[in-house]
Amino acid sequence: MNDATKQQSDDSFIPDNQSDGTASGFQRRKLNVLIVSESSLEQTNGVSGSVKHILDRFAEHGFSARVIAPQPAPESGEYAGYPVDAVPTVPIQKFNVAISPKTPIIQSIEDAPKPDIIHVAAPISKLGHAALIAGEELGVPTVAIYQTDVAQYARRFARQAVDGVTDGIAPHHTGWLRKVSKAAGEKAEDIVAKRIAQMHNMATLTLAPTDQARQRLESFGVDPSLIRLWGRGVDSDLFTPTRAAGGHAAELHRAWSHDDTMPVVGYVGRLAPEKQVEQLAALADLNIQLVVVGGGPMEEILHEQLPHAVFTGMLHGDDLADAYAALDIFVHTGNEETFGQTIQEAMASGLPVIAPASGGPIDLVDTNVTGLLYHPNDEDDLRECVTRLVEDEPLRRLMGTNGLAAVQGRTWPNMVDRLIDYYRLAIELNLARRA
């Protein structure tokens, strides 16, 4: 990573302290925030996790808030003392996608007490669109959070759908279908990219997690003047290398390393097609123990593809933190990430990180300092990176130490406070536009 790229990476976690200032009437008073999330708070993913941390910090600040999110809602109907209104959904790849018509959502927002800001987490469906429309009609500023490269997903799913038609057909009969597959993928990506641009251009501000994500949004057609950089926090009290010294994490490491006879290489995350966990099959004959932490639609297939791996299933809280601490090397395989929250959690746990040189990891991993970046989809390069760290324990310890230092200060309270600064900036921009 060169100095310019390093600066871009650092800036992704610091608000733009430009001359925009903040609206004096809103600068210090407690805000009333409506959060509209495209993910149920009961699901485990980056969108819902971020929303929960934001609400936790709001409670500490004494802010008022309300949440609208896909079903299911928390059993109590609230989170951190804030009400959560759930809208109907359909499952797609085990992800609940909102299907409620826009009109009743807009009406429910406009009938409720007027918020100071509308926070729209990962807008893509009618739910996020309704929130942005309601903001325009109410004259309330909106802050849209870009978290998922749905356009990339659309490209892959479209190609897979067409490719599935060719199964069992002789190759010389399918050349034209392959061309259709490629065209279908590109067309699907273009359609979704235009949808993303439409959504984010409606917002007062869009917050992108990394410079790579910012560039991606601009390529879709999002107005660059609307985009700011806002990263994600990490719970450094939960994810810490001190866990490795004893207790459950030490027991896990002894078991997984077969009494310290081999390094433990692990993946943590959703087991879904876009995560490309099957690439870990390239490590099959290395002298390592592979550990896969997580669950999802690919879990059954991955058990077949990675027969010698340890599968823990989905873990949370202390169990998840202990699993990180029991690893020696962390490997992230997905090359469609806008950020890569598990990379930060691994770094906070004192682990060296190996990840593809694509998307969010480019900004998060300082190559040869906190970890290694491999060429996306190049399983030989992935294998070489893992082999290098397996054979060099001092290097992986040094990278782990460097990674821990890199995420110091990226706590969730700090990151949410920076988010609130952006809320106040959006309020001022909105007032100026309507003056």
C-alpha positions in Angstrom: 0.0 0.0 0.0 1.6 3.3 -1.1 1.4 6.5 1.0 -1.5 7.9 -1.0 -3.5 4.8 -0.7 -2.6 4.6 3.0 -4.0 8.1 3.5 -7.2 7.2 1.7 -7.6 4.2 4.0 -7.0 6.3 7.1 -9.5 8.9 5.9 -12.2 6.3 5.6 -12.6 6.4 9.3 -12.5 10.1 9.8 -15.3 12.5 9.0 -14.6 15.3 6.5 -13.9 18.3 8.7 -14.7 20.6 5.9 -16.0 24.2 6.1 -19.6 23.1 5.9 -19.9 23.4 9.6 -23.1 22.4 11.4 -26.4 24.0 11.9 -26.1 25.9 15.2 -29.6 25.1 16.3 -28.8 21.3 16.1 -25.2 21.3 17.1 -25.6 20.2 20.7 -29.2 19.2 21.3 -30.3 15.6 21.4 -31.6 14.4 18.1 -34.7 12.4 17.1 -33.7 9.8 14.5 -35.7 7.5 12.4 -33.7 4.5 11.2 -35.0 2.5 8.3 -33.0 -0.7 7.8 -33.1 -3.1 4.9 -32.1 -5.9 7.3 -34.1 -7.4 10.2 -32.5 -6.7 13.5 -32.9 -10.4 14.3 -30.6 -11.4 11.4 -26.8 -11.6 11.8 -25.1 -9.4 9.2 -23.2 -6.1 8.8 -26.3 -4.0 8.3 -28.2 -5.2 11.4 -25.0 -5.2 13.5 -24.3 -1.6 12.6 -27.8 -0.5 13.4 -27.7 -2.2 16.8 -24.4 -0.5 17.7 -25.9 2.9 16.6 -28.9 2.4 18.8 -26.8 1.4 21.8 -24.9 4.7 21.4 -28.1 6.7 21.0 -29.3 5.3 24.3 -26.1 6.5 26.0 -26.6 10.0 24.5 -30.3 10.1 25.4 -31.4 10.5 21.7 -34.9 9.6 20.6 -35.2 7.0 17.9 -37.6 4.6 16.1 -36.7 1.7 13.7 -38.5 0.4 10.7 -37.1 -2.9 9.5 -38.1 -6.2 7.8 -39.6 -9.0 9.8 -38.9 -10.6 12.2 -38.8 -7.9 14.9 -37.2 -8.5 18.3 -39.6 -10.5 20.5 -40.0 -7.5 22.8 -40.8 -5.2 19.9 -37.9 -3.0 20.7 -34.1 -2.8 20.8 -32.2 -0.8 23.4 -35.5 0.7 24.5 -36.4 1.9 21.0 -39.5 0.7 19.2 -39.0 -1.6 16.1 -41.8 -1.7 13.5 -41.5 -4.7 11.3 -42.7 -4.9 7.7 -43.5 -8.1 5.6 -40.7 -9.9 3.9 -39.8 -12.7 1.6 -36.6 -14.8 2.1 -33.9 -14.6 -0.7 -30.7 -16.6 0.0 -31.9 -16.7 3.7 -32.0 -12.9 3.7 -35.3 -11.3 4.5 -36.2 -8.7 1.8 -38.9 -6.2 2.5 -41.9 -6.4 0.2 -44.3 -3.9 1.7 -45.8 -1.3 -0.7 -44.2 2.1 -0.4 -47.4 4.1 0.2 -48.2 2.7 3.7 -44.6 3.0 4.8 -44.5 6.7 3.6 -47.8 7.3 5.4 -46.5 5.7 8.7 -43.4 7.9 8.6 -45.4 11.1 7.8 -48.0 10.3 10.5 -45.4 9.9 13.3 -43.6 12.7 15.1 -41.3 14.4 12.6 -37.7 13.3 13.1 -34.6 15.5 12.8 -32.9 13.0 10.4 -33.8 9.8 8.6 -31.0 7.2 8.6 -31.5 4.7 5.7 -29.4 1.6 6.1 -28.4 0.0 2.8 -31.3 1.3 0.7 -32.3 -1.0 -2.2 -35.9 -2.2 -1.9 -39.2 -0.4 -1.6 -38.6 0.1 2.1 -35.5 2.2 1.6 -37.0 4.0 -1.3 -40.1 4.9 0.8 -37.9 6.3 3.5 -36.1 8.6 1.0 -39.4 9.7 -0.5 -40.8 10.5 2.9 -37.8 12.5 3.7 -38.2 14.6 0.6 -41.9 15.2 1.3 -41.3 16.1 5.0 -38.3 18.2 4.3 -36.3 16.0 6.6 -32.6 15.3 5.7 -31.7 11.7 4.9 -28.4 9.9 5.3 -28.0 6.7 3.2 -25.5 4.1 4.3 -23.9 2.1 1.4 -23.0 -1.4 2.8 -23.7 -4.0 0.2 -22.6 -4.2 -3.5 -25.9 -5.6 -4.6 -25.0 -4.8 -8.3 -22.1 -7.3 -8.0 -24.4 -9.9 -6.6 -26.9 -9.3 -9.4 -24.2 -9.9 -12.0 -23.3 -13.3 -10.4 -26.8 -14.5 -9.8 -27.9 -13.7 -13.4 -24.9 -15.5 -14.8 -25.6 -18.5 -12.5 -29.2 -18.7 -13.6 -28.3 -18.9 -17.3 -25.4 -21.2 -16.7 -27.7 -23.6 -14.9 -29.5 -24.1 -18.2 -26.4 -25.6 -19.8 -25.8 -28.3 -17.2 -25.6 -31.7 -18.9 -25.5 -30.2 -22.4 -22.5 -30.9 -24.6 -20.1 -27.9 -24.7 -20.3 -27.4 -28.4 -24.0 -26.7 -28.1 -23.7 -24.1 -25.3 -21.3 -21.4 -26.7 -24.1 -19.0 -27.5 -25.6 -19.6 -24.0 -22.3 -18.6 -22.4 -22.5 -15.4 -24.3 -26.0 -14.9 -23.1 -24.8 -15.6 -19.6 -22.1 -12.9 -19.7 -24.5 -10.4 -21.3 -27.2 -11.3 -18.7 -24.7 -10.7 -15.9 -23.6 -7.3 -17.2 -27.2 -6.2 -17.9 -28.3 -7.3 -14.4 -25.4 -5.4 -12.8 -26.3 -2.3 -14.9 -29.9 -2.3 -13.9 -29.1 -2.6 -10.2 -26.3 0.0 -10.4 -28.9 2.5 -11.8 -31.2 1.6 -9.0 -28.5 2.2 -6.4 -27.6 5.5 -8.0 -31.3 6.6 -8.0 -31.6 5.8 -4.3 -28.4 7.5 -3.2 -28.9 10.6 -5.3 -32.1 11.1 -3.4 -30.3 11.3 -0.1 -28.9 14.4 1.5 -25.7 12.5 2.2 -24.4 9.0 1.3 -21.8 7.4 3.6 -19.4 4.9 2.0 -17.3 2.6 4.2 -14.1 2.8 2.1 -12.5 4.7 -0.8 -13.0 1.6 -3.0 -16.8 1.8 -2.2 -16.8 5.5 -2.9 -15.3 4.9 -6.4 -17.8 2.1 -7.0 -20.7 4.5 -6.2 -19.4 7.2 -8.4 -19.1 4.6 -11.3 -22.8 3.9 -10.8 -23.6 7.5 -11.2 -23.9 8.8 -7.6 -23.1 12.5 -7.3 -19.6 12.6 -5.8 -20.5 15.8 -3.9 -23.0 13.7 -1.9 -20.6 11.1 -0.7 -18.6 11.0 2.5 -16.5 8.3 4.1 -17.6 6.6 7.2 -16.2 3.2 8.3 -17.4 0.7 10.9 -16.5 0.3 14.5 -15.1 -2.8 16.2 -15.8 -3.9 19.8 -12.2 -3.9 21.2 -13.4 -5.0 24.6 -14.9 -8.2 23.1 -12.4 -8.9 20.4 -9.0 -8.9 22.0 -5.8 -11.0 21.8 -5.8 -11.3 25.6 -8.4 -14.0 25.3 -5.8 -16.3 23.7 -3.9 -16.6 27.0 -6.3 -18.9 28.8 -9.9 -20.1 29.3 -12.1 -21.3 26.5 -10.0 -19.8 23.7 -6.9 -21.6 24.8 -8.8 -24.9 25.0 -10.1 -24.3 21.5 -6.6 -23.6 20.2 -5.2 -26.8 21.8 -8.0 -28.9 20.2 -7.8 -27.2 16.8 -4.0 -27.2 16.6 -3.8 -30.8 17.7 -1.8 -29.9 20.8 0.1 -27.1 19.0 1.3 -29.4 16.1 -0.1 -27.2 13.4 -1.3 -23.6 12.8 -5.0 -22.9 12.9 -6.3 -21.0 9.8 -9.8 -19.7 10.1 -12.7 -18.0 8.2 -15.5 -16.2 9.9 -18.6 -15.0 8.1 -21.8 -15.9 6.3 -21.6 -19.1 4.3 -23.2 -17.7 1.1 -22.1 -17.8 -2.6 -20.8 -14.3 -2.6 -18.3 -15.2 0.2 -16.5 -17.7 -2.0 -15.5 -19.9 0.9 -15.0 -22.8 -1.4 -11.7 -21.3 -2.4 -10.3 -22.6 0.9 -10.2 -26.1 -0.7 -6.9 -24.9 -2.2 -5.4 -25.3 1.3 -6.4 -29.0 1.6 -2.9 -30.5 1.7 -1.2 -27.9 3.9 -0.2 -28.8 7.4 -2.9 -26.7 9.0 -6.3 -27.1 10.6 -8.9 -25.1 8.8 -11.8 -23.7 10.9 -15.0 -22.3 9.4 -17.1 -20.1 11.7 -20.6 -19.1 10.4 -23.8 -20.4 8.8 -25.8 -19.8 5.7 -27.2 -21.3 2.5 -23.8 -22.8 1.4 -23.1 -24.7 4.6 -24.1 -28.2 3.5 -22.2 -27.9 0.2 -19.1 -26.5 2.0 -19.1 -29.5 4.4 -18.6 -31.7 1.2 -16.0 -29.3 -0.4 -14.0 -28.9 2.8 -14.2 -32.3 4.4 -11.3 -31.8 6.8 -12.4 -28.4 8.2 -13.9 -27.8 11.6 -17.4 -26.2 11.2 -18.6 -24.4 14.4 -21.9 -23.1 13.0 -23.0 -19.5 13.8 -21.3 -18.0 16.9 -22.0 -14.8 18.8 -20.6 -12.8 21.7 -17.9 -14.4 23.8 -18.1 -17.7 21.8 -17.3 -15.8 18.6 -14.5 -13.8 20.3 -13.0 -16.9 21.7 -13.0 -18.5 18.2 -11.1 -15.6 16.7 -8.6 -15.7 19.6 -8.1 -19.5 19.0 -6.9 -18.9 15.4 -3.3 -18.2 14.2 -4.2 -16.8 10.8 -7.4 -15.3 9.5 -8.5 -15.7 5.9 -11.2 -13.8 4.2 -12.3 -15.0 0.7 -15.1 -12.8 -0.6 -14.0 -10.3 -3.3 -17.3 -8.5 -3.4 -17.1 -6.8 0.0 -17.8 -3.1 0.4 -16.0 -3.2 3.8 -15.2 -6.5 5.6 -16.2 -6.2 9.3 -14.8 -9.6 10.1 -11.4 -8.4 9.0 -11.5 -5.6 11.6 -12.6 -8.1 14.3 -9.7 -10.4 13.4 -7.2 -7.5 13.6 -8.6 -6.5 17.0 -8.0 -10.1 18.0 -4.3 -9.8 17.1 -4.4 -11.9 13.9 -2.7 -11.4 10.6 -5.2 -11.2 7.8 -5.1 -12.7 4.3 -7.8 -11.3 1.9 -8.4 -10.7 -1.8 -7.1 -7.4 -3.3 -10.6 -6.3 -4.1 -13.2 -4.0 -2.5 -13.1 -3.1 1.2 -10.0 -5.3 2.1 -7.8 -3.0 -0.1 -8.4 -0.2 2.4 -8.4 -2.4 5.5 -5.3 -4.6 5.0 -1.9 -2.9 4.8 -0.1 -5.5 2.7 3.1 -6.9 4.2 2.3 -4.9 7.4 -1.0 -6.1 8.8 -1.5 -9.0 6.4 -1.3 -10.1 2.8 -3.6 -9.5 -0.2 -3.9 -12.1 -2.9 -5.2 -11.8 -6.5 -9.0 -12.2 -6.5 -10.1 -15.7 -7.5 -6.5 -16.9 -7.8 -6.4 -19.9 -5.5 -2.7 -20.5 -6.1 -1.9 -17.0 -4.9 -4.2 -17.6 -1.9 -2.3 -20.8 -1.1 1.1 -19.1 -1.4 0.0 -16.3 1.0 -1.2 -18.9 3.6 2.0 -21.0 3.2 4.1 -17.9 3.7 2.5 -17.1 7.1 2.3 -20.8 8.1 6.1 -21.1 7.7 6.9 -17.8 9.3 5.6 -17.5 12.9 7.5 -14.3 13.8 6.0 -12.6 10.7 2.5 -13.5 11.5 2.9 -12.4 15.1 4.3 -9.0 13.9 1.5 -8.6 11.5 -1.0 -9.4 14.2 0.5 -6.8 16.5 0.5 -4.2 13.6 -3.2 -5.0 12.9 -4.2 -4.6 16.5 -2.5 -1.1 16.5 -4.3 -0.2 13.3 -7.8 -0.7 14.7 -7.2 1.1 18.0 -9.6 4.0 18.1 -12.1 2.4 15.7 -14.5 1.7 18.5 -18.2 1.7 17.9 -18.8 4.7 20.3 -16.2 6.7 18.4 -17.6 5.7 15.0 -21.2 6.5 16.0 -20.2 9.9 17.3 -18.7 10.6 13.9 -21.9 9.4 12.3 -23.8 11.9 14.4 -21.5 14.6 13.1 -22.6 13.7 9.6 -26.2 13.9 10.8 -25.6 17.5 11.8 -23.9 18.2 8.5 -26.8 16.8 6.6 -29.2 19.0 8.7 -27.2 22.1 7.7 -27.0 21.1 4.1 -30.8 20.5 4.0 -31.5 23.8 5.6 -29.2 25.6 3.2 -30.9 23.9 0.2 -34.3 24.9 1.4 -33.4 28.5 2.3 
